[in-house]
Amino acid sequence: MLEASFTLFLMMLLSIISTIAVYLAVTERNLLRAVLFSALQSMCYAFLYYILMAPDIVLVYIPVSIGLYPAAILFLIRKTKECE
C-alpha cells in the first residue's frame, strides 16, 4: 500500500512539474530557455512513461524528445535571433 501511494505521489509531482514547465516554455521570451523548459517537460513525461511500465515508449521518447528535438531547435535558433 505504501509503494502504491508513493508511486501516485511521484506521478502527481511529475505531472505538476511538467505543467509548470509547459507554461514557462510558452511564456518565455528567451528561446533558449524555452527549449530547456520543453526538454524538462519531456523528461517528466519520460519518467511518467517509465513509472507506467512502458519501456518501449521510453526507449524511443528519450532520444527523440530530449535529444534530437532540442538539438534541432537549438540549431535553428542559432540561425536566427535568440529572443523574440
Backbone atoms as SQL, in Angstrom:
CREATE TABLE atoms (id INTEGER PRIMARY KEY, chain TEXT, resi INTEGER, resn TEXT, atom TEXT, x REAL, y REAL, z REAL);
INSERT INTO atoms VALUES
  (1, 'A', 1, 'MET', 'N', 0.825, -1.194, 0.000),
  (2, 'A', 1, 'MET', 'CA', 0.000, 0.000, 0.000),
  (3, 'A', 1, 'MET', 'C', 0.870, 1.260, 0.000),
  (4, 'A', 2, 'LEU', 'N', 1.958, 1.236, 0.759),
  (5, 'A', 2, 'LEU', 'CA', 2.830, 2.392, 0.832),
  (6, 'A', 2, 'LEU', 'C', 3.508, 2.653, -0.507),
  (7, 'A', 3, 'GLU', 'N', 3.887, 1.577, -1.197),
  (8, 'A', 3, 'GLU', 'CA', 4.533, 1.737, -2.500),
  (9, 'A', 3, 'GLU', 'C', 3.580, 2.332, -3.527),
  (10, 'A', 4, 'ALA', 'N', 2.319, 1.927, -3.479),
  (11, 'A', 4, 'ALA', 'CA', 1.336, 2.459, -4.427),
  (12, 'A', 4, 'ALA', 'C', 1.087, 3.938, -4.184),
  (13, 'A', 5, 'SER', 'N', 1.005, 4.346, -2.930),
  (14, 'A', 5, 'SER', 'CA', 0.770, 5.759, -2.653),
  (15, 'A', 5, 'SER', 'C', 2.000, 6.597, -3.013),
  (16, 'A', 6, 'PHE', 'N', 3.201, 6.049, -2.835),
  (17, 'A', 6, 'PHE', 'CA', 4.405, 6.760, -3.248),
  (18, 'A', 6, 'PHE', 'C', 4.449, 6.922, -4.760),
  (19, 'A', 7, 'THR', 'N', 4.045, 5.881, -5.478),
  (20, 'A', 7, 'THR', 'CA', 4.014, 5.945, -6.939),
  (21, 'A', 7, 'THR', 'C', 3.019, 6.998, -7.415),
  (22, 'A', 8, 'LEU', 'N', 1.856, 7.034, -6.802),
  (23, 'A', 8, 'LEU', 'CA', 0.861, 8.043, -7.174),
  (24, 'A', 8, 'LEU', 'C', 1.349, 9.448, -6.841),
  (25, 'A', 9, 'PHE', 'N', 2.008, 9.605, -5.691),
  (26, 'A', 9, 'PHE', 'CA', 2.558, 10.906, -5.326),
  (27, 'A', 9, 'PHE', 'C', 3.619, 11.341, -6.327),
  (28, 'A', 10, 'LEU', 'N', 4.486, 10.425, -6.732),
  (29, 'A', 10, 'LEU', 'CA', 5.527, 10.739, -7.700),
  (30, 'A', 10, 'LEU', 'C', 4.925, 11.114, -9.053),
  (31, 'A', 11, 'MET', 'N', 3.891, 10.398, -9.470),
  (32, 'A', 11, 'MET', 'CA', 3.222, 10.726, -10.725),
  (33, 'A', 11, 'MET', 'C', 2.567, 12.104, -10.655),
  (34, 'A', 12, 'MET', 'N', 1.961, 12.423, -9.516),
  (35, 'A', 12, 'MET', 'CA', 1.344, 13.732, -9.339),
  (36, 'A', 12, 'MET', 'C', 2.398, 14.834, -9.386),
  (37, 'A', 13, 'LEU', 'N', 3.519, 14.615, -8.718),
  (38, 'A', 13, 'LEU', 'CA', 4.592, 15.604, -8.689),
  (39, 'A', 13, 'LEU', 'C', 5.170, 15.834, -10.081),
  (40, 'A', 14, 'LEU', 'N', 5.409, 14.756, -10.823),
  (41, 'A', 14, 'LEU', 'CA', 5.920, 14.889, -12.184),
  (42, 'A', 14, 'LEU', 'C', 4.922, 15.592, -13.098),
  (43, 'A', 15, 'SER', 'N', 3.653, 15.327, -12.901),
  (44, 'A', 15, 'SER', 'CA', 2.625, 15.993, -13.711),
  (45, 'A', 15, 'SER', 'C', 2.581, 17.491, -13.429),
  (46, 'A', 16, 'ILE', 'N', 2.718, 17.868, -12.164),
  (47, 'A', 16, 'ILE', 'CA', 2.713, 19.293, -11.809),
  (48, 'A', 16, 'ILE', 'C', 3.950, 19.976, -12.373),
  (49, 'A', 17, 'ILE', 'N', 5.114, 19.349, -12.232),
  (50, 'A', 17, 'ILE', 'CA', 6.347, 19.920, -12.771),
  (51, 'A', 17, 'ILE', 'C', 6.245, 20.063, -14.290),
  (52, 'A', 18, 'SER', 'N', 5.671, 19.062, -14.937),
  (53, 'A', 18, 'SER', 'CA', 5.502, 19.110, -16.391),
  (54, 'A', 18, 'SER', 'C', 4.585, 20.249, -16.806),
  (55, 'A', 19, 'THR', 'N', 3.496, 20.446, -16.082),
  (56, 'A', 19, 'THR', 'CA', 2.566, 21.523, -16.396),
  (57, 'A', 19, 'THR', 'C', 3.228, 22.883, -16.218),
  (58, 'A', 20, 'ILE', 'N', 4.001, 23.040, -15.154),
  (59, 'A', 20, 'ILE', 'CA', 4.712, 24.299, -14.919),
  (60, 'A', 20, 'ILE', 'C', 5.750, 24.537, -16.015),
  (61, 'A', 21, 'ALA', 'N', 6.460, 23.484, -16.421),
  (62, 'A', 21, 'ALA', 'CA', 7.467, 23.617, -17.470),
  (63, 'A', 21, 'ALA', 'C', 6.829, 24.012, -18.800),
  (64, 'A', 22, 'VAL', 'N', 5.666, 23.470, -19.104),
  (65, 'A', 22, 'VAL', 'CA', 4.971, 23.841, -20.341),
  (66, 'A', 22, 'VAL', 'C', 4.573, 25.308, -20.293),
  (67, 'A', 23, 'TYR', 'N', 4.025, 25.749, -19.169),
  (68, 'A', 23, 'TYR', 'CA', 3.638, 27.154, -19.038),
  (69, 'A', 23, 'TYR', 'C', 4.851, 28.066, -19.208),
  (70, 'A', 24, 'LEU', 'N', 5.965, 27.717, -18.553),
  (71, 'A', 24, 'LEU', 'CA', 7.168, 28.531, -18.664),
  (72, 'A', 24, 'LEU', 'C', 7.733, 28.524, -20.087),
  (73, 'A', 25, 'ALA', 'N', 7.640, 27.399, -20.767),
  (74, 'A', 25, 'ALA', 'CA', 8.134, 27.324, -22.143),
  (75, 'A', 25, 'ALA', 'C', 7.307, 28.193, -23.078),
  (76, 'A', 26, 'VAL', 'N', 6.015, 28.251, -22.850),
  (77, 'A', 26, 'VAL', 'CA', 5.139, 29.028, -23.725),
  (78, 'A', 26, 'VAL', 'C', 5.288, 30.526, -23.459),
  (79, 'A', 27, 'THR', 'N', 5.483, 30.916, -22.209),
  (80, 'A', 27, 'THR', 'CA', 5.529, 32.338, -21.870),
  (81, 'A', 27, 'THR', 'C', 6.937, 32.929, -21.916),
  (82, 'A', 28, 'GLU', 'N', 7.955, 32.102, -22.055),
  (83, 'A', 28, 'GLU', 'CA', 9.351, 32.581, -22.031),
  (84, 'A', 28, 'GLU', 'C', 9.678, 33.352, -23.303),
  (85, 'A', 29, 'ARG', 'N', 10.343, 34.507, -23.139),
  (86, 'A', 29, 'ARG', 'CA', 10.766, 35.317, -24.279),
  (87, 'A', 29, 'ARG', 'C', 12.088, 34.822, -24.860),
  (88, 'A', 30, 'ASN', 'N', 12.966, 34.335, -24.008),
  (89, 'A', 30, 'ASN', 'CA', 14.259, 33.820, -24.453),
  (90, 'A', 30, 'ASN', 'C', 14.039, 32.419, -25.022),
  (91, 'A', 31, 'LEU', 'N', 14.343, 32.233, -26.276),
  (92, 'A', 31, 'LEU', 'CA', 14.048, 30.962, -26.943),
  (93, 'A', 31, 'LEU', 'C', 14.904, 29.812, -26.424),
  (94, 'A', 32, 'LEU', 'N', 16.128, 30.105, -25.988),
  (95, 'A', 32, 'LEU', 'CA', 16.968, 29.038, -25.436),
  (96, 'A', 32, 'LEU', 'C', 16.377, 28.485, -24.145),
  (97, 'A', 33, 'ARG', 'N', 15.900, 29.374, -23.302),
  (98, 'A', 33, 'ARG', 'CA', 15.250, 28.921, -22.062),
  (99, 'A', 33, 'ARG', 'C', 13.970, 28.153, -22.367),
  (100, 'A', 34, 'ALA', 'N', 13.231, 28.585, -23.384),
  (101, 'A', 34, 'ALA', 'CA', 12.003, 27.883, -23.757),
  (102, 'A', 34, 'ALA', 'C', 12.309, 26.453, -24.195),
  (103, 'A', 35, 'VAL', 'N', 13.402, 26.261, -24.920),
  (104, 'A', 35, 'VAL', 'CA', 13.802, 24.907, -25.328),
  (105, 'A', 35, 'VAL', 'C', 14.177, 24.079, -24.105),
  (106, 'A', 36, 'LEU', 'N', 14.856, 24.679, -23.141),
  (107, 'A', 36, 'LEU', 'CA', 15.220, 23.950, -21.922),
  (108, 'A', 36, 'LEU', 'C', 13.979, 23.559, -21.120),
  (109, 'A', 37, 'PHE', 'N', 13.002, 24.454, -21.033),
  (110, 'A', 37, 'PHE', 'CA', 11.758, 24.109, -20.334),
  (111, 'A', 37, 'PHE', 'C', 11.011, 23.005, -21.072),
  (112, 'A', 38, 'SER', 'N', 11.049, 23.030, -22.388),
  (113, 'A', 38, 'SER', 'CA', 10.421, 21.970, -23.173),
  (114, 'A', 38, 'SER', 'C', 11.119, 20.628, -22.939),
  (115, 'A', 39, 'ALA', 'N', 12.440, 20.653, -22.842),
  (116, 'A', 39, 'ALA', 'CA', 13.173, 19.417, -22.550),
  (117, 'A', 39, 'ALA', 'C', 12.863, 18.910, -21.142),
  (118, 'A', 40, 'LEU', 'N', 12.684, 19.825, -20.190),
  (119, 'A', 40, 'LEU', 'CA', 12.303, 19.428, -18.828),
  (120, 'A', 40, 'LEU', 'C', 10.932, 18.760, -18.831),
  (121, 'A', 41, 'GLN', 'N', 10.006, 19.326, -19.582),
  (122, 'A', 41, 'GLN', 'CA', 8.684, 18.727, -19.701),
  (123, 'A', 41, 'GLN', 'C', 8.772, 17.335, -20.321),
  (124, 'A', 42, 'SER', 'N', 9.595, 17.187, -21.335),
  (125, 'A', 42, 'SER', 'CA', 9.760, 15.882, -21.982),
  (126, 'A', 42, 'SER', 'C', 10.391, 14.871, -21.033),
  (127, 'A', 43, 'MET', 'N', 11.324, 15.328, -20.206),
  (128, 'A', 43, 'MET', 'CA', 11.950, 14.437, -19.239),
  (129, 'A', 43, 'MET', 'C', 10.922, 13.959, -18.206),
  (130, 'A', 44, 'CYS', 'N', 10.034, 14.842, -17.777),
  (131, 'A', 44, 'CYS', 'CA', 8.980, 14.442, -16.844),
  (132, 'A', 44, 'CYS', 'C', 8.066, 13.398, -17.477),
  (133, 'A', 45, 'TYR', 'N', 7.715, 13.602, -18.752),
  (134, 'A', 45, 'TYR', 'CA', 6.886, 12.620, -19.442),
  (135, 'A', 45, 'TYR', 'C', 7.608, 11.275, -19.565),
  (136, 'A', 46, 'ALA', 'N', 8.908, 11.311, -19.812),
  (137, 'A', 46, 'ALA', 'CA', 9.659, 10.055, -19.924),
  (138, 'A', 46, 'ALA', 'C', 9.629, 9.299, -18.601),
  (139, 'A', 47, 'PHE', 'N', 9.796, 10.012, -17.488),
  (140, 'A', 47, 'PHE', 'CA', 9.706, 9.356, -16.182),
  (141, 'A', 47, 'PHE', 'C', 8.310, 8.804, -15.933),
  (142, 'A', 48, 'LEU', 'N', 7.289, 9.549, -16.363),
  (143, 'A', 48, 'LEU', 'CA', 5.920, 9.048, -16.197),
  (144, 'A', 48, 'LEU', 'C', 5.688, 7.770, -17.005),
  (145, 'A', 49, 'TYR', 'N', 6.190, 7.739, -18.227),
  (146, 'A', 49, 'TYR', 'CA', 6.059, 6.519, -19.031),
  (147, 'A', 49, 'TYR', 'C', 6.802, 5.355, -18.379),
  (148, 'A', 50, 'TYR', 'N', 7.946, 5.645, -17.774),
  (149, 'A', 50, 'TYR', 'CA', 8.700, 4.592, -17.089),
  (150, 'A', 50, 'TYR', 'C', 7.928, 4.071, -15.877),
  (151, 'A', 51, 'ILE', 'N', 7.327, 4.979, -15.124),
  (152, 'A', 51, 'ILE', 'CA', 6.541, 4.566, -13.963),
  (153, 'A', 51, 'ILE', 'C', 5.336, 3.737, -14.397),
  (154, 'A', 52, 'LEU', 'N', 4.754, 4.102, -15.541),
  (155, 'A', 52, 'LEU', 'CA', 3.597, 3.373, -16.051),
  (156, 'A', 52, 'LEU', 'C', 3.976, 2.078, -16.760),
  (157, 'A', 53, 'MET', 'N', 5.256, 1.717, -16.685),
  (158, 'A', 53, 'MET', 'CA', 5.784, 0.469, -17.221),
  (159, 'A', 53, 'MET', 'C', 5.592, 0.356, -18.732),
  (160, 'A', 54, 'ALA', 'N', 6.048, 1.400, -19.443),
  (161, 'A', 54, 'ALA', 'CA', 6.022, 1.398, -20.897),
  (162, 'A', 54, 'ALA', 'C', 7.446, 1.607, -21.407),
  (163, 'A', 55, 'PRO', 'N', 8.307, 0.588, -21.255),
  (164, 'A', 55, 'PRO', 'CA', 9.719, 0.780, -21.604),
  (165, 'A', 55, 'PRO', 'C', 9.960, 0.989, -23.091),
  (166, 'A', 56, 'ASP', 'N', 9.124, 0.428, -23.942),
  (167, 'A', 56, 'ASP', 'CA', 9.314, 0.612, -25.377),
  (168, 'A', 56, 'ASP', 'C', 9.080, 2.069, -25.782),
  (169, 'A', 57, 'ILE', 'N', 8.092, 2.710, -25.162),
  (170, 'A', 57, 'ILE', 'CA', 7.846, 4.124, -25.438),
  (171, 'A', 57, 'ILE', 'C', 8.986, 4.969, -24.895),
  (172, 'A', 58, 'VAL', 'N', 9.481, 4.634, -23.718),
  (173, 'A', 58, 'VAL', 'CA', 10.578, 5.394, -23.102),
  (174, 'A', 58, 'VAL', 'C', 11.834, 5.311, -23.960),
  (175, 'A', 59, 'LEU', 'N', 12.123, 4.140, -24.493),
  (176, 'A', 59, 'LEU', 'CA', 13.330, 3.971, -25.305),
  (177, 'A', 59, 'LEU', 'C', 13.293, 4.800, -26.588),
  (178, 'A', 60, 'VAL', 'N', 12.123, 5.087, -27.095),
  (179, 'A', 60, 'VAL', 'CA', 12.004, 5.933, -28.285),
  (180, 'A', 60, 'VAL', 'C', 11.852, 7.396, -27.885),
  (181, 'A', 61, 'TYR', 'N', 11.123, 7.657, -26.815),
  (182, 'A', 61, 'TYR', 'CA', 10.792, 9.023, -26.414),
  (183, 'A', 61, 'TYR', 'C', 12.016, 9.797, -25.936),
  (184, 'A', 62, 'ILE', 'N', 12.903, 9.164, -25.190),
  (185, 'A', 62, 'ILE', 'CA', 14.072, 9.870, -24.643),
  (186, 'A', 62, 'ILE', 'C', 14.989, 10.398, -25.742),
  (187, 'A', 63, 'PRO', 'N', 15.453, 9.581, -26.681),
  (188, 'A', 63, 'PRO', 'CA', 16.357, 10.147, -27.695),
  (189, 'A', 63, 'PRO', 'C', 15.703, 11.199, -28.587),
  (190, 'A', 64, 'VAL', 'N', 14.423, 11.011, -28.891),
  (191, 'A', 64, 'VAL', 'CA', 13.770, 11.949, -29.798),
  (192, 'A', 64, 'VAL', 'C', 13.404, 13.246, -29.098),
  (193, 'A', 65, 'SER', 'N', 12.697, 13.160, -27.981),
  (194, 'A', 65, 'SER', 'CA', 12.163, 14.367, -27.361),
  (195, 'A', 65, 'SER', 'C', 13.161, 15.097, -26.472),
  (196, 'A', 66, 'ILE', 'N', 14.161, 14.409, -25.967),
  (197, 'A', 66, 'ILE', 'CA', 15.153, 15.062, -25.115),
  (198, 'A', 66, 'ILE', 'C', 16.446, 15.309, -25.878),
  (199, 'A', 67, 'GLY', 'N', 16.702, 14.548, -26.923),
  (200, 'A', 67, 'GLY', 'CA', 17.950, 14.702, -27.667),
  (201, 'A', 67, 'GLY', 'C', 17.803, 15.385, -29.010),
  (202, 'A', 68, 'LEU', 'N', 17.095, 14.758, -29.931),
  (203, 'A', 68, 'LEU', 'CA', 17.022, 15.272, -31.301),
  (204, 'A', 68, 'LEU', 'C', 16.201, 16.554, -31.435),
  (205, 'A', 69, 'TYR', 'N', 15.046, 16.580, -30.823),
  (206, 'A', 69, 'TYR', 'CA', 14.177, 17.746, -30.956),
  (207, 'A', 69, 'TYR', 'C', 14.829, 19.021, -30.413),
  (208, 'A', 70, 'PRO', 'N', 15.335, 19.036, -29.168),
  (209, 'A', 70, 'PRO', 'CA', 16.007, 20.265, -28.704),
  (210, 'A', 70, 'PRO', 'C', 17.251, 20.612, -29.513),
  (211, 'A', 71, 'ALA', 'N', 17.988, 19.607, -29.969),
  (212, 'A', 71, 'ALA', 'CA', 19.182, 19.892, -30.775),
  (213, 'A', 71, 'ALA', 'C', 18.797, 20.571, -32.083),
  (214, 'A', 72, 'ALA', 'N', 17.745, 20.110, -32.738),
  (215, 'A', 72, 'ALA', 'CA', 17.300, 20.724, -33.984),
  (216, 'A', 72, 'ALA', 'C', 16.791, 22.144, -33.745),
  (217, 'A', 73, 'ILE', 'N', 16.035, 22.330, -32.680),
  (218, 'A', 73, 'ILE', 'CA', 15.516, 23.660, -32.368),
  (219, 'A', 73, 'ILE', 'C', 16.658, 24.606, -32.015),
  (220, 'A', 74, 'LEU', 'N', 17.638, 24.148, -31.241),
  (221, 'A', 74, 'LEU', 'CA', 18.786, 24.992, -30.900),
  (222, 'A', 74, 'LEU', 'C', 19.585, 25.364, -32.144),
  (223, 'A', 75, 'PHE', 'N', 19.709, 24.438, -33.084),
  (224, 'A', 75, 'PHE', 'CA', 20.386, 24.732, -34.342),
  (225, 'A', 75, 'PHE', 'C', 19.642, 25.823, -35.110),
  (226, 'A', 76, 'LEU', 'N', 18.318, 25.743, -35.134),
  (227, 'A', 76, 'LEU', 'CA', 17.525, 26.747, -35.833),
  (228, 'A', 76, 'LEU', 'C', 17.563, 28.094, -35.122),
  (229, 'A', 77, 'ILE', 'N', 17.583, 28.079, -33.794),
  (230, 'A', 77, 'ILE', 'CA', 17.664, 29.332, -33.040),
  (231, 'A', 77, 'ILE', 'C', 18.997, 30.015, -33.307),
  (232, 'A', 78, 'ARG', 'N', 20.051, 29.230, -33.431),
  (233, 'A', 78, 'ARG', 'CA', 21.360, 29.802, -33.691),
  (234, 'A', 78, 'ARG', 'C', 21.396, 30.551, -35.031),
  (235, 'A', 79, 'LYS', 'N', 20.567, 30.121, -35.967),
  (236, 'A', 79, 'LYS', 'CA', 20.497, 30.776, -37.270),
  (237, 'A', 79, 'LYS', 'C', 19.676, 32.070, -37.222),
  (238, 'A', 80, 'THR', 'N', 18.875, 32.262, -36.175),
  (239, 'A', 80, 'THR', 'CA', 18.033, 33.447, -36.065),
  (240, 'A', 80, 'THR', 'C', 18.376, 34.199, -34.783),
  (241, 'A', 81, 'LYS', 'N', 17.447, 35.036, -34.318),
  (242, 'A', 81, 'LYS', 'CA', 17.644, 35.770, -33.071),
  (243, 'A', 81, 'LYS', 'C', 17.404, 34.859, -31.880),
  (244, 'A', 82, 'GLU', 'N', 18.036, 35.198, -30.758),
  (245, 'A', 82, 'GLU', 'CA', 17.899, 34.378, -29.555),
  (246, 'A', 82, 'GLU', 'C', 16.628, 34.699, -28.793),
  (247, 'A', 83, 'CYS', 'N', 16.144, 35.930, -28.901),
  (248, 'A', 83, 'CYS', 'CA', 14.929, 36.348, -28.202),
  (249, 'A', 83, 'CYS', 'C', 13.868, 36.708, -29.212),
  (250, 'A', 84, 'GLU', 'N', 12.622, 36.642, -28.767),
  (251, 'A', 84, 'GLU', 'CA', 11.502, 37.017, -29.639),
  (252, 'A', 84, 'GLU', 'C', 11.501, 38.484, -29.919);
